[in-house]
Amino acid sequence: MDPQTVPRGFLRFYVLSLLSRSPEAGYSIMRMIEETTDGAWRPGPGTVYPLLRGIESESLVRRLDSAGREGSVTYSITEKGKKALEELQQGLLSAVRRERAMIRMFADLLPANVFAQLYVRRHRDTFEILQQKLPERESSLKQLRILLESQLEWIDSQLSPKSRRAR
């Protein structure tokens, strides 16, 4: 993944999100991003450490005492950082609405079979993420079940009777 394709300010948002879950050092942040993106993106020390110092100077994060590892600095999010993260998350919701509009435009631009392949791939990726993010959220899982059942009903209505029996 070319770092130029990552939206400006995204790393700041993502680092705050990581630190809202648990305190981390710069090196572990770089590793976590690399693992999350399957190696497609690993921001380097020249990006991560200045970012951490910058958000520390804004009081969004604070340094914790090093746990005996010389040279290792661990950061934790502050209350001010949590509020900034909440604001960023609200902005992300509007980006999701824009993404929805783009998906509709892709549907118009791409041949139906290509768009269907794109949809299936995206659905697989999204489901994998949902499995990680929603393991114990019963209400969200129930809503997802209703959505998927309605999608299956539509798919069944589109398949020929012969294809339906093969299921």
C-alpha positions as CSV (number, residue, x, y, z in Angstrom):
1,M,0.0,0.0,0.0
2,D,1.5,3.3,-1.0
3,P,1.5,5.7,2.0
4,Q,0.2,8.4,-0.3
5,T,-3.1,6.5,-0.7
6,V,-3.7,6.8,3.1
7,P,-5.9,9.8,3.8
8,R,-4.1,12.7,5.5
9,G,-4.6,12.5,9.3
10,F,-5.6,8.9,9.2
11,L,-2.5,7.6,11.1
12,R,-3.2,10.1,13.9
13,F,-6.7,8.8,14.1
14,Y,-5.6,5.2,14.0
15,V,-2.9,5.6,16.6
16,L,-5.4,7.2,19.0
17,S,-7.7,4.3,18.4
18,L,-5.0,1.8,19.2
19,L,-4.0,3.7,22.3
20,S,-7.6,3.8,23.5
21,R,-7.5,0.0,23.7
22,S,-4.2,-0.3,25.5
23,P,-0.9,1.6,26.1
24,E,1.6,0.9,23.3
25,A,5.1,1.8,22.3
26,G,5.9,3.3,18.9
27,Y,7.5,0.0,17.7
28,S,4.5,-2.0,18.6
29,I,2.2,0.5,16.9
30,M,4.2,0.0,13.7
31,R,4.0,-3.8,14.0
32,M,0.3,-3.7,14.7
33,I,-0.5,-1.6,11.6
34,E,1.7,-3.9,9.5
35,E,-0.1,-7.0,10.8
36,T,-3.6,-5.4,10.4
37,T,-2.8,-4.6,6.8
38,D,-1.2,-7.9,6.0
39,G,2.1,-6.1,5.4
40,A,0.6,-3.7,2.9
41,W,1.5,-0.7,5.1
42,R,4.0,-0.2,7.8
43,P,4.6,3.5,8.7
44,G,8.2,3.9,9.6
45,P,9.9,5.4,12.7
46,G,10.3,8.8,10.9
47,T,6.5,9.0,10.8
48,V,5.3,7.3,14.0
49,Y,7.6,8.8,16.5
50,P,7.2,12.4,15.5
51,L,3.4,11.8,15.4
52,L,3.5,10.4,19.0
53,R,5.5,13.4,20.2
54,G,3.1,15.8,18.4
55,I,0.0,14.3,19.9
56,E,1.8,14.2,23.3
57,S,2.5,17.9,23.0
58,E,-1.3,18.4,22.4
59,S,-2.0,16.4,25.6
60,L,-3.9,13.7,23.6
61,V,-1.5,11.0,24.9
62,R,0.9,10.8,27.8
63,R,4.1,8.9,28.4
64,L,4.1,6.1,30.9
65,D,7.0,5.0,32.9
66,S,9.1,2.5,30.9
67,A,8.7,-1.0,32.3
68,G,12.4,-1.5,32.6
69,R,13.1,-1.6,28.9
70,E,15.8,1.0,28.2
71,G,14.9,3.4,25.4
72,S,11.3,2.1,25.2
73,V,8.6,4.7,25.7
74,T,5.0,3.6,26.1
75,Y,2.1,5.9,25.5
76,S,-1.5,6.0,26.8
77,I,-4.5,8.0,25.7
78,T,-5.7,10.9,27.9
79,E,-9.3,12.0,28.5
80,K,-8.6,14.8,26.0
81,G,-7.4,12.2,23.5
82,K,-10.5,10.1,24.0
83,K,-12.7,13.2,23.3
84,A,-10.7,13.9,20.1
85,L,-11.0,10.3,19.1
86,E,-14.8,10.5,19.5
87,E,-14.9,13.6,17.3
88,L,-12.8,11.8,14.7
89,Q,-15.1,8.8,14.8
90,Q,-18.1,11.0,14.1
91,G,-16.2,12.4,11.0
92,L,-15.6,8.8,9.9
93,L,-19.3,8.2,9.9
94,S,-19.8,10.9,7.3
95,A,-16.9,9.3,5.3
96,V,-18.8,6.0,5.3
97,R,-21.9,7.8,3.8
98,R,-19.6,9.1,1.0
99,E,-18.2,5.6,0.5
100,R,-21.8,4.3,0.1
101,A,-22.4,6.9,-2.7
102,M,-19.1,5.8,-4.4
103,I,-20.2,2.1,-4.3
104,R,-23.4,3.1,-6.1
105,M,-21.3,4.8,-8.7
106,F,-19.0,1.8,-9.1
107,A,-22.2,-0.3,-9.6
108,D,-23.1,2.0,-12.5
109,L,-19.6,2.0,-14.0
110,L,-18.7,-1.7,-13.8
111,P,-20.2,-4.6,-15.7
112,A,-22.6,-6.5,-13.5
113,N,-20.4,-9.6,-13.2
114,V,-17.3,-7.6,-12.2
115,F,-19.3,-5.6,-9.6
116,A,-20.8,-8.9,-8.3
117,Q,-17.2,-10.3,-7.8
118,L,-16.2,-7.1,-6.1
119,Y,-19.3,-7.3,-3.8
120,V,-18.5,-10.9,-2.8
121,R,-14.9,-10.1,-2.1
122,R,-15.8,-7.1,0.0
123,H,-18.5,-9.1,1.9
124,R,-15.9,-11.7,2.8
125,D,-13.5,-9.0,4.1
126,T,-16.3,-7.3,6.0
127,F,-17.4,-10.5,7.6
128,E,-13.9,-11.4,8.7
129,I,-13.7,-8.0,10.4
130,L,-17.1,-8.4,12.0
131,Q,-16.1,-11.7,13.5
132,Q,-13.2,-9.9,15.2
133,K,-15.2,-6.8,16.3
134,L,-18.6,-8.3,17.2
135,P,-18.0,-11.5,19.1
136,E,-20.2,-10.7,22.1
137,R,-22.6,-8.0,20.8
138,E,-25.9,-10.0,20.6
139,S,-28.1,-7.1,19.4
140,S,-25.8,-6.3,16.5
141,L,-25.5,-9.9,15.6
142,K,-29.3,-10.3,15.6
143,Q,-29.6,-7.3,13.3
144,L,-26.9,-8.8,11.0
145,R,-28.8,-12.1,10.9
146,I,-32.1,-10.3,9.8
147,L,-30.2,-8.5,7.1
148,L,-28.5,-11.6,5.8
149,E,-31.7,-13.6,5.8
150,S,-33.4,-11.0,3.7
151,Q,-30.5,-11.0,1.3
152,L,-30.6,-14.8,1.1
153,E,-34.4,-14.6,0.3
154,W,-33.7,-12.2,-2.5
155,I,-30.8,-14.4,-3.9
156,D,-33.1,-17.5,-3.7
157,S,-35.7,-15.6,-5.7
158,Q,-33.2,-14.8,-8.4
159,L,-31.9,-18.4,-8.8
160,S,-33.6,-20.8,-11.1
161,P,-35.5,-23.6,-9.4
162,K,-32.9,-26.1,-10.5
163,S,-30.1,-24.1,-8.9
164,R,-32.1,-23.8,-5.7
165,R,-32.4,-27.5,-5.4
166,A,-28.6,-27.9,-5.7
167,R,-28.1,-25.9,-2.6
